[in-house]
């Protein structure tokens, strides 16, 4: 019997479970150089993460003056192809992730991943890191299909979080992420949300609007115990 007041937990991936910026940054730089643009320092790639690979590349390109649509599409495809073959070179779980996930699993808490990374890439990385079996489902930025506007139903849309809650039993659910995309998605889905201050936050962590903030993954379980599930 668990004293955690939730039946299931949804996790963002980049900047929450995994430190991925080096591999993402390398993919962005591969595309930038291919397009005759300047590579960006890998550390600055943390500032580009959040909305998925396309937005990440678009921010980097726009910072250098932009490109015509057809050229951007060519570089975007090149970026994805590069990342497909190099997505777990430097990527690793944050300290405490494996231990805390094991403790949650031992307490029968169901877990899901909800990321704006394409589902195939997310599953590939989690498989290579031997974490895939921890999760009931992995929902990527393309998993929910597209809305009437032709855009993928990805975070900050609530659909991915709602789907993760359903896949983990539909009970008391909480979400953990590091960006405004995560907080907005969880809030719109009507579930509590915890901000990962150690991640790639696009605002100061305490300004994200989360119900709690943790400075390390080890602090997750105590934070969960301090929250009240949504009814």
N, C-alpha and C positions, 0 to 999 in steps of 0.2 A: 504493500500500500504506500502510495506516495504522498508527501506533504506539499508537493508542488500543485498549485491551484489551477493547473491547465492540463487538458488531455492531449494537446498537440501543439507543436511549435513550427512556425514557418521561418525559414532563414533566407535572407539575401545571400548571394555567393561572394562576389568581388567586394573586398573591404569589410566583410562580416565573418565569413567562414575562412576564406582564402585570401592570402596576400598575392595578388595577381599582376600588379602593375608592371613588373619588369617584362613579362611575356606580352602583355597588351601593348606596352610602349614599344617593344621591338617590332611588333606587327604594324603599328602606326608608322614607325620610322621607315620600315621596308616600303610602305606605300608612298610616303612623302618623298623619299629619295627617288623612287621609280618615276614620280611625277615631276622631278626636277626641283623639288622644294627642299628646305633645310630640315634635317632631323632635329628632333627636340630632345633635351636632356630627359633621361628616363624618369627622374624624380618628378618632373613636371607632368608626366602622364597621369599621375594621381589626380590632378585637377581636371582631367578630361573624362574620367570614368563616371558612369552613373546611368545614362540613358541607353546604353547599348553601343555596339561597335560603330554603327553608322554615325551616331551623334558624336562619338569620341573622335572619329576621323574628321568629321565636319568641323568641329571646333578647332582642330589643329590646322586644317586647311584655311579656314576663315581667318585665323590669326596671321596668316601669311598672304592675305589678299584675295583668297578664294580661287575657284576654278570653274570652268564651264561644266554643266551638268554631265555631259557625256564623258569628260575626262575624270570627273569625280567618281562616276560609276565604275570606270575602269580601275581606278585606284582602290575603291572599296572592295571590289571583287578580288584584287590582288592581296589586299590586307586579310580578307577572310581565308584565302587559300594559304597564305603564310601562317596564319594563326592555327589553322587546322593541323598543320604539321609541327607546330612549335608551341603548343598551349600549356605544357607542363614542364618546361625546361627549368625555370626558376620558381614557378608557383608552388606555394606550400601552405598548409593550414597555419593559422595564427597559433601562438602558444596557448595551450590549454584546450584547444578545440577537440582533439581526439579523446582526451580524458573526460571532458564535460559531456560530449555526445554519448560516450559509453555509459556514463552515470545516468543520463536521461533515459537511454534505452533500457537500462537495468530497472528503471522505475516505470517501465511500460508507457513512457511518453512517446507518442508518435511524432515523426518529424518529416518535414518536406522542405525542398529548396524552391524558392521563387526568385528567378533572376531575369534580367533583361538580356543576358547573353543567350544566343540561340541554344535551344535545348540540346542539340547534338553536341555542341561544344561543351556545355555544362556537364553532360553525361560523360563525355570523353575525359575531361579533367578529373572529375570525381572518381571515375574508374581507375585512372592511372595512379591516383593517390590512395586507392583502396578505401574509399569512403562511400561509394555508391550504394552499398547494401544497407547503409544506415537509414536511408530515406524511403518513405512510402511512395513518393513521387518526386519528379524533378520537372518543374514548369519553367520553360524558357520564354524569351521575349516573343517567339513565334508560335508557342504552343496553343494559344487561344484563338489563333486565326486573326483575320482582319475585320475591323468594324466597317460601317457604311462609308466612312471617309477614306477607306483604303489603307489605313494605318493599323499596325499590329495592336491588339489589345494587350499591351504590356503595361507595367507600372509606369505612371501613377494610376492607371485604370484599376478599379477594384477587382476585375474579373480573375486575374491570376491568384490573388489571395483568397478569394471566395472558392475557387476551384481547389486550392491546396487544403482549405479547411474541410471541404467535402471529401477529398481523397483520404484525409486522416480521421474520418469518422464523424465530422460535423459537430463535434463537441466544443468544449472551452478551448479557445485558440488564441495564440499570441504570436506576434510577428517581430522579428529582429532584423534591423537593417541600418545602413549608415548614411542614407541620403534623403532628400526631400521626396524623391520618387517613392521610397519605401514607406515613409510616414504618411504621405498622401494616400497611397494605395491601401494601407492598413486602416486608416481612418475612414476612408470611403467604404471599406468592407465591414466597418463596424467592430473591429477588433483592437485590443490594446497593442501598443507598439513600443519597443525598446530601441534606443539609438546606440549604435556602436561607435563610441567616440574615438576609438583607435583606428577606425577605417578611413575611407576617402571622403569624408563629409564635405558636402558642397555648401554648407553653412556651419557656423560654430555649433557643436553638438547640442548645446542647451537651447539653441534657437530653432531646432528642427521641429519642435512641437510634439516630441515623443512623450510617453507617459513615464518613462524612466530612461536614464543614461548610464551606460557602463563603460569603464575605462579599459577593461580587459575582458577576454572571454571567460576567464575564471570567475568573474563577478556575475555571470548570467543567472545561475541558480538562486543566489540570494536576492537578486532583483526580481526574479519570477515570483518568489515567495512574498514580495512586498506589493504585488499588483492584485487588482480585483478583476476577475474575468468579466467580459461583457455578457449580459443576459441574453 
